[in-house]
């Protein structure tokens, strides 16, 4: 249900963005792709803490009240949906903006949904990987603290992905 929620949340957000993007004139989308290429490089520098960029967002977490009111499967689906949508929770990485803009600028409901579905699936993986090893609140806290130790590594990976995306978009525009 966790993975399904992430994928569905991504599909809804990406599909809506792709639909809006399909209404943009081709010239606007092409110019926006050039801007996206530059933004990806800027966001990579921000991930490495070389520059600071604004991160507009809806600063909230998923609903904690759900934990005492809903069945576990529905909780997993709801949490996953909010996290997979990329916009219903706090944003901690600039890579999210790149994914959202790609879904918008692809100019297709289906392609936008696919982009964000893949984003949602990828975002769900860390929890799915560690779930079999977390059998108590204490172990959960230890894993959370260990993940915090790898924040710098994650930022470098995100920066690398952003640079690759920026170069790929620029290359595609040039071609």
QUIFENQUI-V576079 format. One record per helix or strand of 3 or more residues. SS is the DSSP state (H for helix, E for strand). FROM is the first residue (numbers start at 0). LEN is the number of residues. If there is no record, write none. Layout:
BEGIN
ss: [SS;SS]
from: [FROM;FROM]
len: [LEN;LEN]
END
This chain:
BEGIN
ss: [H;H;H;H;H;H;H;H]
from: [1;25;65;71;94;108;136;150]
len: [21;22;4;14;11;25;13;24]
END
